Amino acid sequence: MTADHRPRVILVGPMGAGKTTVAGLLGDLWDAPVRDTDQDVEAAQGRTIADIFVESGEAHFRELERAAVAAAVAEHDGVLALGGGAVLDEGTRAALGGHTVVFLRVGLSAAVKRVGLGTARPLLLGNMRGRIKALLDERTPVYEAVATLVVDTDGRTAEDVAADIDRQLEEQQ
């Protein structure tokens, strides 16, 4: 990795945390390029993540995601948003070492509201609230372990969250 290609910040967190939205706002604020690894996978495959899950399985999607994250971390020098489950991969967690990683923490109620009932998210089939709770319980310790900064999103606008991240990162420099 060269100094020319180092993400300014990497956003992690569960679905509904606002990673993609906050990434766009930070990109605008900093005049920096924005990249989302879920979008990278969809563009490379020419199909949605939901379709990849159904047609090829979660294991195949995770392989594609792992490769997308590795490429983005090595090539991208702006704001990078990772898919919610990306940090479950040990290699991905290792690749995040030494980077500025912000965990956008969201509570169960806010996540359920943000994700919505008409969701096309394959991991939420069945009892959506129960599945989101299980995912939050499973993944929150992993997000916390990779994060250099944790920002709560509940009851806040995406603009407030982006401004908070900007302020806290400025204070750390």
FIKOL-264571 format. One record per atom (N, C-alpha, C): residue number from 1; chain; atom name; x, y, z. Coordinates in steps of 0.001 Angstrom, whole numbers. Example, Ala and Ser with C-alpha at 12.3 -4.5 7.8 and 13.67 -1.06 7.14 Angstrom:
(1; 'A'; 'N'; (13190; -5690; 7800)) (1; 'A'; 'CA'; (12300; -4500; 7800)) (1; 'A'; 'C'; (13200; -3300; 7800)) (2; 'A'; 'N'; (12850; -2250; 7080)) (2; 'A'; 'CA'; (13670; -1060; 7140)) (2; 'A'; 'C'; (12900; 30; 7870)) 
! end
This chain:
(1; 'A'; 'N'; (844; -1180; 0)) (1; 'A'; 'CA'; (0; 0; 0)) (1; 'A'; 'C'; (885; 1236; 0)) (2; 'A'; 'N'; (562; 2170; -868)) (2; 'A'; 'CA'; (1323; 3405; -915)) (2; 'A'; 'C'; (568; 4490; -164)) (3; 'A'; 'N'; (1288; 5535; 167)) (3; 'A'; 'CA'; (656; 6653; 869)) (3; 'A'; 'C'; (-399; 7320; -6)) (4; 'A'; 'N'; (-268; 7168; -1336)) (4; 'A'; 'CA'; (-1235; 7764; -2253)) (4; 'A'; 'C'; (-2594; 7083; -2175)) (5; 'A'; 'N'; (-2609; 5858; -1732)) (5; 'A'; 'CA'; (-3854; 5097; -1716)) (5; 'A'; 'C'; (-4121; 4563; -316)) (6; 'A'; 'N'; (-4647; 5428; 505)) (6; 'A'; 'CA'; (-5006; 5058; 1864)) (6; 'A'; 'C'; (-6338; 5720; 2161)) (7; 'A'; 'N'; (-7367; 4917; 2433)) (7; 'A'; 'CA'; (-8657; 5548; 2721)) (7; 'A'; 'C'; (-8529; 6580; 3837)) (8; 'A'; 'N'; (-9172; 7708; 3634)) (8; 'A'; 'CA'; (-9163; 8750; 4679)) (8; 'A'; 'C'; (-9908; 8249; 5903)) (9; 'A'; 'N'; (-11008; 7538; 5662)) (9; 'A'; 'CA'; (-11772; 6934; 6748)) (9; 'A'; 'C'; (-12520; 5733; 6179)) (10; 'A'; 'N'; (-12686; 4716; 7004)) (10; 'A'; 'CA'; (-13452; 3527; 6640)) (10; 'A'; 'C'; (-14620; 3430; 7619)) (11; 'A'; 'N'; (-15831; 3367; 7075)) (11; 'A'; 'CA'; (-17031; 3272; 7901)) (11; 'A'; 'C'; (-17501; 1828; 7981)) (12; 'A'; 'N'; (-17748; 1359; 9212)) (12; 'A'; 'CA'; (-18281; 18; 9439)) (12; 'A'; 'C'; (-19510; 134; 10334)) (13; 'A'; 'N'; (-20323; -890; 10297)) (13; 'A'; 'CA'; (-21509; -925; 11137)) (13; 'A'; 'C'; (-22564; -1794; 10480)) (14; 'A'; 'N'; (-23633; -2050; 11208)) (14; 'A'; 'CA'; (-24687; -2925; 10690)) (14; 'A'; 'C'; (-25558; -2212; 9661)) (15; 'A'; 'N'; (-26388; -3005; 8998)) (15; 'A'; 'CA'; (-27366; -2407; 8090)) (15; 'A'; 'C'; (-28238; -1451; 8889)) (16; 'A'; 'N'; (-28565; -332; 8265)) (16; 'A'; 'CA'; (-29383; 658; 8941)) (16; 'A'; 'C'; (-28585; 1679; 9734)) (17; 'A'; 'N'; (-27270; 1530; 9794)) (17; 'A'; 'CA'; (-26453; 2494; 10541)) (17; 'A'; 'C'; (-26256; 3790; 9767)) (18; 'A'; 'N'; (-26410; 3731; 8440)) (18; 'A'; 'CA'; (-26241; 4925; 7623)) (18; 'A'; 'C'; (-24877; 5059; 6981)) (19; 'A'; 'N'; (-24173; 3946; 6824)) (19; 'A'; 'CA'; (-22806; 4001; 6292)) (19; 'A'; 'C'; (-22739; 4671; 4919)) (20; 'A'; 'N'; (-23588; 4254; 4006)) (20; 'A'; 'CA'; (-23552; 4793; 2646)) (20; 'A'; 'C'; (-23911; 6279; 2648)) (21; 'A'; 'N'; (-24928; 6650; 3383)) (21; 'A'; 'CA'; (-25364; 8047; 3443)) (21; 'A'; 'C'; (-24291; 8925; 4076)) (22; 'A'; 'N'; (-23761; 8486; 5211)) (22; 'A'; 'CA'; (-22728; 9272; 5904)) (22; 'A'; 'C'; (-21460; 9351; 5051)) (23; 'A'; 'N'; (-21123; 8271; 4366)) (23; 'A'; 'CA'; (-19948; 8295; 3488)) (23; 'A'; 'C'; (-20101; 9374; 2425)) (24; 'A'; 'N'; (-21278; 9467; 1816)) (24; 'A'; 'CA'; (-21514; 10490; 808)) (24; 'A'; 'C'; (-21391; 11893; 1363)) (25; 'A'; 'N'; (-21916; 12095; 2559)) (25; 'A'; 'CA'; (-21828; 13407; 3199)) (25; 'A'; 'C'; (-20390; 13771; 3538)) (26; 'A'; 'N'; (-19612; 12810; 4039)) (26; 'A'; 'CA'; (-18202; 13071; 4339)) (26; 'A'; 'C'; (-17426; 13360; 3051)) (27; 'A'; 'N'; (-17743; 12604; 1999)) (27; 'A'; 'CA'; (-17098; 12852; 717)) (27; 'A'; 'C'; (-17355; 14272; 234)) (28; 'A'; 'N'; (-18600; 14733; 367)) (28; 'A'; 'CA'; (-18936; 16105; -14)) (28; 'A'; 'C'; (-18202; 17110; 865)) (29; 'A'; 'N'; (-18193; 16858; 2162)) (29; 'A'; 'CA'; (-17566; 17768; 3118)) (29; 'A'; 'C'; (-16065; 17906; 2862)) (30; 'A'; 'N'; (-15424; 16791; 2551)) (30; 'A'; 'CA'; (-13973; 16770; 2366)) (30; 'A'; 'C'; (-13550; 16872; 905)) (31; 'A'; 'N'; (-14516; 16940; -9)) (31; 'A'; 'CA'; (-14221; 16902; -1443)) (31; 'A'; 'C'; (-13357; 15677; -1757)) (32; 'A'; 'N'; (-13805; 14540; -1241)) (32; 'A'; 'CA'; (-13071; 13284; -1390)) (32; 'A'; 'C'; (-13943; 12253; -2111)) (33; 'A'; 'N'; (-13325; 11347; -2855)) (33; 'A'; 'CA'; (-14101; 10296; -3507)) (33; 'A'; 'C'; (-14705; 9347; -2475)) (34; 'A'; 'N'; (-15834; 8762; -2841)) (34; 'A'; 'CA'; (-16556; 7853; -1955)) (34; 'A'; 'C'; (-16673; 6500; -2642)) (35; 'A'; 'N'; (-16489; 5459; -1869)) (35; 'A'; 'CA'; (-16597; 4095; -2402)) (35; 'A'; 'C'; (-17339; 3240; -1390)) (36; 'A'; 'N'; (-18193; 2362; -1887)) (36; 'A'; 'CA'; (-18988; 1461; -1056)) (36; 'A'; 'C'; (-18757; 51; -1581)) (37; 'A'; 'N'; (-18258; -834; -736)) (37; 'A'; 'CA'; (-17899; -2171; -1228)) (37; 'A'; 'C'; (-19111; -2995; -1645)) (38; 'A'; 'N'; (-20275; -2757; -1050)) (38; 'A'; 'CA'; (-21477; -3450; -1528)) (38; 'A'; 'C'; (-21769; -3049; -2971)) (39; 'A'; 'N'; (-21635; -1767; -3263)) (39; 'A'; 'CA'; (-21857; -1297; -4634)) (39; 'A'; 'C'; (-20800; -1853; -5580)) (40; 'A'; 'N'; (-19555; -1982; -5092)) (40; 'A'; 'CA'; (-18490; -2567; -5910)) (40; 'A'; 'C'; (-18847; -4000; -6306)) (41; 'A'; 'N'; (-19320; -4784; -5340)) (41; 'A'; 'CA'; (-19682; -6179; -5617)) (41; 'A'; 'C'; (-20828; -6236; -6621)) (42; 'A'; 'N'; (-21845; -5417; -6411)) (42; 'A'; 'CA'; (-22985; -5418; -7328)) (42; 'A'; 'C'; (-22564; -5028; -8743)) (43; 'A'; 'N'; (-21725; -4007; -8866)) (43; 'A'; 'CA'; (-21272; -3559; -10182)) (43; 'A'; 'C'; (-20442; -4645; -10877)) (44; 'A'; 'N'; (-19546; -5283; -10141)) (44; 'A'; 'CA'; (-18700; -6316; -10724)) (44; 'A'; 'C'; (-19505; -7536; -11163)) (45; 'A'; 'N'; (-20551; -7851; -10407)) (45; 'A'; 'CA'; (-21353; -9042; -10691)) (45; 'A'; 'C'; (-22535; -8767; -11623)) (46; 'A'; 'N'; (-22910; -7511; -11759)) (46; 'A'; 'CA'; (-24061; -7168; -12582)) (46; 'A'; 'C'; (-25374; -7670; -12005)) (47; 'A'; 'N'; (-25409; -7810; -10697)) (47; 'A'; 'CA'; (-26633; -8250; -10016)) (47; 'A'; 'C'; (-26596; -7758; -8575)) (48; 'A'; 'N'; (-27766; -7754; -7954)) (48; 'A'; 'CA'; (-27859; -7257; -6584)) (48; 'A'; 'C'; (-27286; -8262; -5598)) (49; 'A'; 'N'; (-26989; -7762; -4411)) (49; 'A'; 'CA'; (-26502; -8651; -3361)) (49; 'A'; 'C'; (-27558; -9699; -3036)) (50; 'A'; 'N'; (-28822; -9280; -3003)) (50; 'A'; 'CA'; (-29897; -10241; -2741)) (50; 'A'; 'C'; (-29872; -11366; -3782)) (51; 'A'; 'N'; (-29684; -11008; -5053)) (51; 'A'; 'CA'; (-29630; -12030; -6101)) (51; 'A'; 'C'; (-28402; -12925; -5944)) (52; 'A'; 'N'; (-27283; -12348; -5556)) (52; 'A'; 'CA'; (-26074; -13155; -5341)) (52; 'A'; 'C'; (-26328; -14179; -4235)) (53; 'A'; 'N'; (-26944; -13740; -3134)) (53; 'A'; 'CA'; (-27268; -14659; -2037)) (53; 'A'; 'C'; (-28148; -15795; -2524)) (54; 'A'; 'N'; (-29212; -15452; -3250)) (54; 'A'; 'CA'; (-30183; -16462; -3690)) (54; 'A'; 'C'; (-29567; -17400; -4727)) (55; 'A'; 'N'; (-28858; -16839; -5705)) (55; 'A'; 'CA'; (-28361; -17629; -6829)) (55; 'A'; 'C'; (-27058; -18360; -6534)) (56; 'A'; 'N'; (-26199; -17764; -5695)) (56; 'A'; 'CA'; (-24869; -18329; -5486)) (56; 'A'; 'C'; (-24544; -18648; -4037)) (57; 'A'; 'N'; (-25366; -18167; -3097)) (57; 'A'; 'CA'; (-25163; -18459; -1682)) (57; 'A'; 'C'; (-24351; -17408; -954)) (58; 'A'; 'N'; (-24514; -17413; 371)) (58; 'A'; 'CA'; (-23811; -16431; 1197)) (58; 'A'; 'C'; (-22304; -16610; 1139)) (59; 'A'; 'N'; (-21828; -17862; 1118)) (59; 'A'; 'CA'; (-20377; -18093; 1101)) (59; 'A'; 'C'; (-19736; -17453; -125)) (60; 'A'; 'N'; (-20393; -17585; -1276)) (60; 'A'; 'CA'; (-19858; -16974; -2497)) (60; 'A'; 'C'; (-19869; -15449; -2365)) (61; 'A'; 'N'; (-20963; -14888; -1841)) (61; 'A'; 'CA'; (-21007; -13445; -1644)) (61; 'A'; 'C'; (-19871; -12994; -739)) (62; 'A'; 'N'; (-19610; -13723; 347)) (62; 'A'; 'CA'; (-18549; -13323; 1284)) (62; 'A'; 'C'; (-17183; -13345; 607)) (63; 'A'; 'N'; (-16952; -14279; -319)) (63; 'A'; 'CA'; (-15695; -14305; -1078)) (63; 'A'; 'C'; (-15566; -13047; -1935)) (64; 'A'; 'N'; (-16660; -12699; -2620)) (64; 'A'; 'CA'; (-16667; -11492; -3450)) (64; 'A'; 'C'; (-16450; -10246; -2590)) (65; 'A'; 'N'; (-17092; -10222; -1434)) (65; 'A'; 'CA'; (-16975; -9085; -521)) (65; 'A'; 'C'; (-15545; -8948; -18)) (66; 'A'; 'N'; (-14936; -10066; 364)) (66; 'A'; 'CA'; (-13553; -10059; 862)) (66; 'A'; 'C'; (-12616; -9453; -189)) (67; 'A'; 'N'; (-12786; -9859; -1441)) (67; 'A'; 'CA'; (-11945; -9339; -2521)) (67; 'A'; 'C'; (-12220; -7855; -2764)) (68; 'A'; 'N'; (-13479; -7453; -2700)) (68; 'A'; 'CA'; (-13834; -6043; -2910)) (68; 'A'; 'C'; (-13234; -5163; -1820)) (69; 'A'; 'N'; (-13282; -5623; -581)) (69; 'A'; 'CA'; (-12716; -4838; 519)) (69; 'A'; 'C'; (-11206; -4734; 377)) (70; 'A'; 'N'; (-10548; -5837; 62)) (70; 'A'; 'CA'; (-9089; -5822; -94)) (70; 'A'; 'C'; (-8674; -4841; -1188)) (71; 'A'; 'N'; (-9389; -4869; -2313)) (71; 'A'; 'CA'; (-9071; -3954; -3409)) (71; 'A'; 'C'; (-9315; -2505; -2997)) (72; 'A'; 'N'; (-10429; -2245; -2358)) (72; 'A'; 'CA'; (-10770; -869; -1973)) (72; 'A'; 'C'; (-9786; -315; -948)) (73; 'A'; 'N'; (-9405; -1116; 25)) (73; 'A'; 'CA'; (-8456; -653; 1041)) (73; 'A'; 'C'; (-7102; -341; 392)) (74; 'A'; 'N'; (-6720; -1121; -614)) (74; 'A'; 'CA'; (-5434; -920; -1276)) (74; 'A'; 'C'; (-5448; 237; -2281)) (75; 'A'; 'N'; (-6609; 504; -2894)) (75; 'A'; 'CA'; (-6657; 1436; -4020)) (75; 'A'; 'C'; (-7308; 2783; -3717)) (76; 'A'; 'N'; (-8190; 2828; -2744)) (76; 'A'; 'CA'; (-9045; 4006; -2555)) (76; 'A'; 'C'; (-8449; 4982; -1547)) (77; 'A'; 'N'; (-8517; 6264; -1871)) (77; 'A'; 'CA'; (-7934; 7254; -967)) (77; 'A'; 'C'; (-8964; 8228; -401)) (78; 'A'; 'N'; (-10235; 7866; -461)) (78; 'A'; 'CA'; (-11274; 8742; 67)) (78; 'A'; 'C'; (-12023; 8110; 1219)) (79; 'A'; 'N'; (-13328; 8221; 1157)) (79; 'A'; 'CA'; (-14215; 7672; 2183)) (79; 'A'; 'C'; (-14678; 6297; 1701)) (80; 'A'; 'N'; (-14530; 5306; 2558)) (80; 'A'; 'CA'; (-14877; 3933; 2195)) (80; 'A'; 'C'; (-15912; 3385; 3168)) (81; 'A'; 'N'; (-17032; 2894; 2614)) (81; 'A'; 'CA'; (-18074; 2258; 3423)) (81; 'A'; 'C'; (-18050; 763; 3135)) (82; 'A'; 'N'; (-17999; -38; 4197)) (82; 'A'; 'CA'; (-18002; -1497; 4044)) (82; 'A'; 'C'; (-19390; -2051; 4286)) (83; 'A'; 'N'; (-19681; -3174; 3653)) (83; 'A'; 'CA'; (-20930; -3877; 3918)) (83; 'A'; 'C'; (-20967; -4318; 5373)) (84; 'A'; 'N'; (-22168; -4474; 5895)) (84; 'A'; 'CA'; (-22347; -4773; 7314)) (84; 'A'; 'C'; (-21632; -6014; 7811)) (85; 'A'; 'N'; (-21523; -7037; 6988)) (85; 'A'; 'CA'; (-20900; -8279; 7427)) (85; 'A'; 'C'; (-19435; -8422; 7064)) (86; 'A'; 'N'; (-18872; -7428; 6406)) (86; 'A'; 'CA'; (-17493; -7533; 5920)) (86; 'A'; 'C'; (-16493; -7804; 7044)) (87; 'A'; 'N'; (-16733; -7213; 8215)) (87; 'A'; 'CA'; (-15768; -7340; 9314)) (87; 'A'; 'C'; (-15759; -8737; 9943)) (88; 'A'; 'N'; (-16680; -9584; 9544)) (88; 'A'; 'CA'; (-16688; -10948; 10084)) (88; 'A'; 'C'; (-15524; -11762; 9552)) (89; 'A'; 'N'; (-14969; -11345; 8423)) (89; 'A'; 'CA'; (-13844; -12051; 7818)) (89; 'A'; 'C'; (-12536; -11655; 8504)) (90; 'A'; 'N'; (-11787; -12645; 8932)) (90; 'A'; 'CA'; (-10534; -12398; 9651)) (90; 'A'; 'C'; (-9533; -11614; 8802)) (91; 'A'; 'N'; (-9455; -11943; 7518)) (91; 'A'; 'CA'; (-8543; -11230; 6630)) (91; 'A'; 'C'; (-8926; -9771; 6464)) (92; 'A'; 'N'; (-10228; -9516; 6402)) (92; 'A'; 'CA'; (-10706; -8136; 6300)) (92; 'A'; 'C'; (-10366; -7377; 7572)) (93; 'A'; 'N'; (-10587; -8002; 8722)) (93; 'A'; 'CA'; (-10242; -7323; 9985)) (93; 'A'; 'C'; (-8757; -6981; 10011)) (94; 'A'; 'N'; (-7920; -7891; 9550)) (94; 'A'; 'CA'; (-6482; -7632; 9522)) (94; 'A'; 'C'; (-6154; -6475; 8577)) (95; 'A'; 'N'; (-6838; -6418; 7435)) (95; 'A'; 'CA'; (-6589; -5350; 6456)) (95; 'A'; 'C'; (-6973; -3973; 7000)) (96; 'A'; 'N'; (-7871; -3936; 7975)) (96; 'A'; 'CA'; (-8300; -2657; 8552)) (96; 'A'; 'C'; (-7296; -2106; 9556)) (97; 'A'; 'N'; (-6385; -2941; 10004)) (97; 'A'; 'CA'; (-5383; -2511; 10979)) (97; 'A'; 'C'; (-4583; -1328; 10460)) (98; 'A'; 'N'; (-4390; -331; 11305)) (98; 'A'; 'CA'; (-3614; 842; 10936)) (98; 'A'; 'C'; (-4408; 1903; 10205)) (99; 'A'; 'N'; (-5684; 1633; 9926)) (99; 'A'; 'CA'; (-6543; 2596; 9246)) (99; 'A'; 'C'; (-7462; 3289; 10253)) (100; 'A'; 'N'; (-7984; 4425; 9864)) (100; 'A'; 'CA'; (-9000; 5104; 10663)) (100; 'A'; 'C'; (-10333; 4454; 10339)) (101; 'A'; 'N'; (-10879; 3740; 11309)) (101; 'A'; 'CA'; (-12124; 2991; 11126)) (101; 'A'; 'C'; (-13159; 3546; 12095)) (102; 'A'; 'N'; (-14295; 3974; 11554)) (102; 'A'; 'CA'; (-15370; 4532; 12369)) (102; 'A'; 'C'; (-16534; 3552; 12385)) (103; 'A'; 'N'; (-16910; 3125; 13586)) (103; 'A'; 'CA'; (-18079; 2262; 13782)) (103; 'A'; 'C'; (-19288; 3150; 14000)) (104; 'A'; 'N'; (-20246; 3077; 13078)) (104; 'A'; 'CA'; (-21507; 3793; 13230)) (104; 'A'; 'C'; (-22446; 2880; 14002)) (105; 'A'; 'N'; (-22591; 3172; 15285)) (105; 'A'; 'CA'; (-23396; 2328; 16161)) (105; 'A'; 'C'; (-24863; 2733; 16059)) (106; 'A'; 'N'; (-25727; 1737; 15923)) (106; 'A'; 'CA'; (-27165; 1973; 15834)) (106; 'A'; 'C'; (-27865; 971; 16732)) (107; 'A'; 'N'; (-28899; 1423; 17415)) (107; 'A'; 'CA'; (-29674; 538; 18275)) (107; 'A'; 'C'; (-30704; -244; 17474)) (108; 'A'; 'N'; (-31291; -1223; 18120)) (108; 'A'; 'CA'; (-32245; -2109; 17464)) (108; 'A'; 'C'; (-33432; -1345; 16890)) (109; 'A'; 'N'; (-34072; -500; 17674)) (109; 'A'; 'CA'; (-35260; 217; 17198)) (109; 'A'; 'C'; (-34952; 1087; 15991)) (110; 'A'; 'N'; (-33846; 1828; 16051)) (110; 'A'; 'CA'; (-33471; 2693; 14940)) (110; 'A'; 'C'; (-33124; 1867; 13707)) (111; 'A'; 'N'; (-32420; 762; 13893)) (111; 'A'; 'CA'; (-32051; -87; 12751)) (111; 'A'; 'C'; (-33289; -646; 12068)) (112; 'A'; 'N'; (-34254; -1115; 12855)) (112; 'A'; 'CA'; (-35482; -1663; 12289)) (112; 'A'; 'C'; (-36218; -589; 11489)) (113; 'A'; 'N'; (-36314; 617; 12041)) (113; 'A'; 'CA'; (-36996; 1704; 11336)) (113; 'A'; 'C'; (-36290; 2046; 10040)) (114; 'A'; 'N'; (-34971; 2112; 10084)) (114; 'A'; 'CA'; (-34206; 2525; 8908)) (114; 'A'; 'C'; (-34212; 1467; 7809)) (115; 'A'; 'N'; (-34133; 209; 8214)) (115; 'A'; 'CA'; (-34095; -866; 7221)) (115; 'A'; 'C'; (-35459; -1048; 6583)) (116; 'A'; 'N'; (-36516; -944; 7378)) (116; 'A'; 'CA'; (-37878; -996; 6854)) (116; 'A'; 'C'; (-38370; -2399; 6575)) (117; 'A'; 'N'; (-39666; -2510; 6497)) (117; 'A'; 'CA'; (-40285; -3815; 6292)) (117; 'A'; 'C'; (-40206; -4285; 4854)) (118; 'A'; 'N'; (-40091; -3382; 3903)) (118; 'A'; 'CA'; (-40054; -3780; 2502)) (118; 'A'; 'C'; (-38639; -4021; 2028)) (119; 'A'; 'N'; (-37840; -4613; 2856)) (119; 'A'; 'CA'; (-36421; -4738; 2567)) (119; 'A'; 'C'; (-36112; -5894; 1629)) (120; 'A'; 'N'; (-35042; -5721; 873)) (120; 'A'; 'CA'; (-34553; -6786; -6)) (120; 'A'; 'C'; (-33233; -7299; 547)) (121; 'A'; 'N'; (-33144; -7401; 1854)) (121; 'A'; 'CA'; (-31897; -7842; 2487)) (121; 'A'; 'C'; (-32022; -9321; 2829)) (122; 'A'; 'N'; (-31187; -10150; 2210)) (122; 'A'; 'CA'; (-31344; -11594; 2348)) (122; 'A'; 'C'; (-31163; -12128; 3761)) (123; 'A'; 'N'; (-30386; -11465; 4589)) (123; 'A'; 'CA'; (-30180; -11969; 5950)) (123; 'A'; 'C'; (-31364; -11684; 6858)) (124; 'A'; 'N'; (-32357; -10951; 6356)) (124; 'A'; 'CA'; (-33486; -10564; 7201)) (124; 'A'; 'C'; (-34777; -11304; 6874)) (125; 'A'; 'N'; (-34677; -12357; 6110)) (125; 'A'; 'CA'; (-35882; -13113; 5785)) (125; 'A'; 'C'; (-36452; -13712; 7062)) (126; 'A'; 'N'; (-37769; -13671; 7187)) (126; 'A'; 'CA'; (-38414; -14184; 8396)) (126; 'A'; 'C'; (-38673; -13041; 9363)) (127; 'A'; 'N'; (-38387; -13266; 10625)) (127; 'A'; 'CA'; (-38617; -12282; 11681)) (127; 'A'; 'C'; (-37537; -11200; 11603)) (128; 'A'; 'N'; (-37861; -10088; 10920)) (128; 'A'; 'CA'; (-36857; -9061; 10679)) (128; 'A'; 'C'; (-36288; -8495; 11974)) (129; 'A'; 'N'; (-37144; -8132; 12917)) (129; 'A'; 'CA'; (-36661; -7543; 14170)) (129; 'A'; 'C'; (-35743; -8525; 14909)) (130; 'A'; 'N'; (-36149; -9784; 14972)) (130; 'A'; 'CA'; (-35327; -10805; 15628)) (130; 'A'; 'C'; (-33997; -11019; 14930)) (131; 'A'; 'N'; (-34025; -10995; 13583)) (131; 'A'; 'CA'; (-32775; -11179; 12829)) (131; 'A'; 'C'; (-31837; -9990; 13036)) (132; 'A'; 'N'; (-32390; -8769; 13017)) (132; 'A'; 'CA'; (-31536; -7598; 13237)) (132; 'A'; 'C'; (-30927; -7650; 14634)) (133; 'A'; 'N'; (-31725; -8023; 15637)) (133; 'A'; 'CA'; (-31203; -8125; 17000)) (133; 'A'; 'C'; (-30061; -9137; 17061)) (134; 'A'; 'N'; (-30256; -10299; 16430)) (134; 'A'; 'CA'; (-29212; -11331; 16434)) (134; 'A'; 'C'; (-27945; -10826; 15739)) (135; 'A'; 'N'; (-28113; -10130; 14617)) (135; 'A'; 'CA'; (-26944; -9604; 13905)) (135; 'A'; 'C'; (-26223; -8544; 14739)) (136; 'A'; 'N'; (-26985; -7665; 15394)) (136; 'A'; 'CA'; (-26363; -6648; 16249)) (136; 'A'; 'C'; (-25608; -7308; 17401)) (137; 'A'; 'N'; (-26232; -8294; 18032)) (137; 'A'; 'CA'; (-25589; -8984; 19157)) (137; 'A'; 'C'; (-24295; -9665; 18714)) (138; 'A'; 'N'; (-24334; -10281; 17542)) (138; 'A'; 'CA'; (-23175; -11016; 17033)) (138; 'A'; 'C'; (-22058; -10080; 16584)) (139; 'A'; 'N'; (-22426; -9020; 15902)) (139; 'A'; 'CA'; (-21424; -8202; 15218)) (139; 'A'; 'C'; (-20902; -7004; 16001)) (140; 'A'; 'N'; (-21674; -6473; 16952)) (140; 'A'; 'CA'; (-21236; -5263; 17656)) (140; 'A'; 'C'; (-19851; -5411; 18282)) (141; 'A'; 'N'; (-19539; -6522; 18964)) (141; 'A'; 'CA'; (-18185; -6638; 19527)) (141; 'A'; 'C'; (-17092; -6619; 18454)) (142; 'A'; 'N'; (-17398; -7128; 17271)) (142; 'A'; 'CA'; (-16420; -7129; 16180)) (142; 'A'; 'C'; (-16234; -5705; 15652)) (143; 'A'; 'N'; (-17346; -4990; 15464)) (143; 'A'; 'CA'; (-17234; -3594; 15025)) (143; 'A'; 'C'; (-16410; -2791; 16030)) (144; 'A'; 'N'; (-16697; -2981; 17311)) (144; 'A'; 'CA'; (-15971; -2242; 18351)) (144; 'A'; 'C'; (-14484; -2585; 18337)) (145; 'A'; 'N'; (-14160; -3839; 18053)) (145; 'A'; 'CA'; (-12758; -4279; 18062)) (145; 'A'; 'C'; (-11947; -3651; 16924)) (146; 'A'; 'N'; (-12568; -3416; 15766)) (146; 'A'; 'CA'; (-11820; -2864; 14631)) (146; 'A'; 'C'; (-11848; -1339; 14602)) (147; 'A'; 'N'; (-12727; -732; 15382)) (147; 'A'; 'CA'; (-12930; 717; 15300)) (147; 'A'; 'C'; (-11863; 1506; 16040)) (148; 'A'; 'N'; (-11477; 2614; 15435)) (148; 'A'; 'CA'; (-10635; 3595; 16124)) (148; 'A'; 'C'; (-11504; 4707; 16701)) (149; 'A'; 'N'; (-12782; 4758; 16251)) (149; 'A'; 'CA'; (-13731; 5760; 16719)) (149; 'A'; 'C'; (-15127; 5152; 16632)) (150; 'A'; 'N'; (-15934; 5343; 17672)) (150; 'A'; 'CA'; (-17315; 4864; 17689)) (150; 'A'; 'C'; (-18231; 6085; 17754)) (151; 'A'; 'N'; (-19198; 6138; 16841)) (151; 'A'; 'CA'; (-20132; 7260; 16793)) (151; 'A'; 'C'; (-21553; 6700; 16837)) (152; 'A'; 'N'; (-22319; 7145; 17811)) (152; 'A'; 'CA'; (-23717; 6723; 17918)) (152; 'A'; 'C'; (-24558; 7481; 16900)) (153; 'A'; 'N'; (-25505; 6755; 16281)) (153; 'A'; 'CA'; (-26343; 7366; 15245)) (153; 'A'; 'C'; (-27803; 7505; 15657)) (154; 'A'; 'N'; (-28206; 6861; 16721)) (154; 'A'; 'CA'; (-29620; 6897; 17127)) (154; 'A'; 'C'; (-30081; 8317; 17414)) (155; 'A'; 'N'; (-31237; 8674; 16868)) (155; 'A'; 'CA'; (-31833; 9976; 17132)) (155; 'A'; 'C'; (-31084; 11135; 16513)) (156; 'A'; 'N'; (-30204; 10849; 15551)) (156; 'A'; 'CA'; (-29398; 11898; 14926)) (156; 'A'; 'C'; (-29564; 11837; 13417)) (157; 'A'; 'N'; (-29448; 12975; 12770)) (157; 'A'; 'CA'; (-29475; 12984; 11313)) (157; 'A'; 'C'; (-28118; 12526; 10784)) (158; 'A'; 'N'; (-28111; 12097; 9542)) (158; 'A'; 'CA'; (-26850; 11705; 8906)) (158; 'A'; 'C'; (-25893; 12891; 8850)) (159; 'A'; 'N'; (-26440; 14077; 8648)) (159; 'A'; 'CA'; (-25608; 15283; 8620)) (159; 'A'; 'C'; (-24923; 15515; 9965)) (160; 'A'; 'N'; (-25661; 15306; 11065)) (160; 'A'; 'CA'; (-25075; 15453; 12401)) (160; 'A'; 'C'; (-23972; 14425; 12631)) (161; 'A'; 'N'; (-24207; 13206; 12191)) (161; 'A'; 'CA'; (-23217; 12133; 12363)) (161; 'A'; 'C'; (-21951; 12464; 11565)) (162; 'A'; 'N'; (-22116; 12902; 10318)) (162; 'A'; 'CA'; (-20956; 13247; 9494)) (162; 'A'; 'C'; (-20175; 14401; 10119)) (163; 'A'; 'N'; (-20878; 15416; 10605)) (163; 'A'; 'CA'; (-20207; 16556; 11241)) (163; 'A'; 'C'; (-19466; 16118; 12500)) (164; 'A'; 'N'; (-20058; 15193; 13256)) (164; 'A'; 'CA'; (-19423; 14673; 14470)) (164; 'A'; 'C'; (-18142; 13919; 14118)) (165; 'A'; 'N'; (-18199; 13094; 13090)) (165; 'A'; 'CA'; (-17004; 12351; 12657)) (165; 'A'; 'C'; (-15921; 13334; 12242)) (166; 'A'; 'N'; (-16280; 14318; 11439)) (166; 'A'; 'CA'; (-15316; 15312; 10981)) (166; 'A'; 'C'; (-14659; 16013; 12175)) (167; 'A'; 'N'; (-15468; 16441; 13133)) (167; 'A'; 'CA'; (-14940; 17141; 14313)) (167; 'A'; 'C'; (-14004; 16245; 15116)) (168; 'A'; 'N'; (-14439; 15005; 15366)) (168; 'A'; 'CA'; (-13607; 14112; 16183)) (168; 'A'; 'C'; (-12301; 13746; 15489)) (169; 'A'; 'N'; (-12341; 13551; 14186)) (169; 'A'; 'CA'; (-11099; 13229; 13465)) (169; 'A'; 'C'; (-10159; 14416; 13445)) (170; 'A'; 'N'; (-10701; 15617; 13333)) (170; 'A'; 'CA'; (-9879; 16838; 13406)) (170; 'A'; 'C'; (-9196; 16917; 14754)) (171; 'A'; 'N'; (-9928; 16618; 15818)) (171; 'A'; 'CA'; (-9370; 16681; 17169)) (171; 'A'; 'C'; (-8261; 15658; 17381)) (172; 'A'; 'N'; (-8328; 14545; 16660)) (172; 'A'; 'CA'; (-7319; 13495; 16820)) (172; 'A'; 'C'; (-6023; 13819; 16091)) (173; 'A'; 'N'; (-6066; 14768; 15152)) (173; 'A'; 'CA'; (-4862; 15074; 14364)) (173; 'A'; 'C'; (-3920; 15997; 15096)) 
! end
